[in-house]
Amino acid sequence: MRILVVLPNWLGDAIMATPAIELLAQNYPHAKFTFVGSFVSIEALKHHPLCQSAIVDETKKAPSRLLATYKLAKKLGEFSLAITFRNQLHSSLLLRFTGSVICLAKSSWHSKLLLSHTPKIKTDKHLVEQYSELAMINSDSFDGHIPKLTLFIKAKKFEKPTLGINAGATYGSAKRWYPERFAEVAAAFSDSYEIIIFGGPSEVEMAQEIEDNLIRLGIKNYTNLAGKTDIQALCSNIAGCSLFLTNDSGPMHVAAAYQVPTIAIFGPTKYKETSQWMNEKSVIVRKEMECSPCMKRECPLGHHECMKNITSAEVIDVIKSLQI
């Protein structure tokens, strides 16, 4: 049974779609998946054992995205079932153009016009639950049980306990705690853990700030991997960590997929919707503010107090309370 899955664009969102994909695999035992998505989502999920094909969607770069979407759909062919986790016109068009009879997407003007199954799914729940509800909308056997996040990239084995720190957050600066505070927390546990600094190509400067602060604090047992890993290596290294300190970000969900004990710093985002899913040793550190969650890329009021009010001493105490 061929199933087309159009993945979310962001790394974290793609990982939060993995329970829904596992539910599809359980519900359709002979399923073979074709994944279509952004480069990062494909790199993370293409290792699934039931993945028959993984295609990076580059239609946005074409002179005519409509024509490129049509050509991609015809190349893909018809599927027994097609689902998109994107709420976007061209993803609805892609499913329609494949000629697949059963097509699933959240309710929107374009999905209702183009596709067969377009349920209204409430957004007052975790994104994992929203994705899973969509995937199982056509199933009579779904009992409401949703599995954990799942990635099929092998975890790296470190010789010593390792603390991973991730100060980046692709969405915007409002989601980012401060490099000097990440460094202060890492320094407090440097006797017990080797330290790895993570970050994407656009976060090298921020990672360098953490490194500079570690040097200032006299810490030497660290490795700065920012900008030096592909998605597979990023996931593998995070999976091998003994402890992970991060903003609300894609790497946070990678850690959850491998059940890495995690402290997640939340500011302007909806923690009830995007917090780690079913990670038994995870803690959210946040401040209740009248202005949050604002969901803005930058603080609209200019004070960033949802992050400024979280101190390194507070986070250090939270880590100690985890009893790892």
Buried (B, 14 or more C-beta within 10 A) or exposed (E): EBBBBBBBBBBBBBBBBBBBBBBBBBBBEEBBBBBBBBEBBBBBBBBBEBBEEBBBBEBEEEEEBEEBBBBBBEEBEEBBBBBBBBBBBBBBBBBBBBBBEBBBBBBBEBBEEBBBBBEEBEEEEBBBBBBBBBBBBBEEEBEEEBBBBBBBBEBBEBEEEBBBBBBBBBBBBBBBBBBBBBBBBBBBBBEEBBBBBBBBEEBBEBBBBBBEBBEEBEBEBBEBBBBBBEBBEBBBBBBBBBBBBBBBBBBBBBBBBBBBBBBBBBBBBBBEBBBBBBBEBBBBBBBEBEEBBBEBEEBEEEEBBBBBBBEBEEBBEBBEEEEE
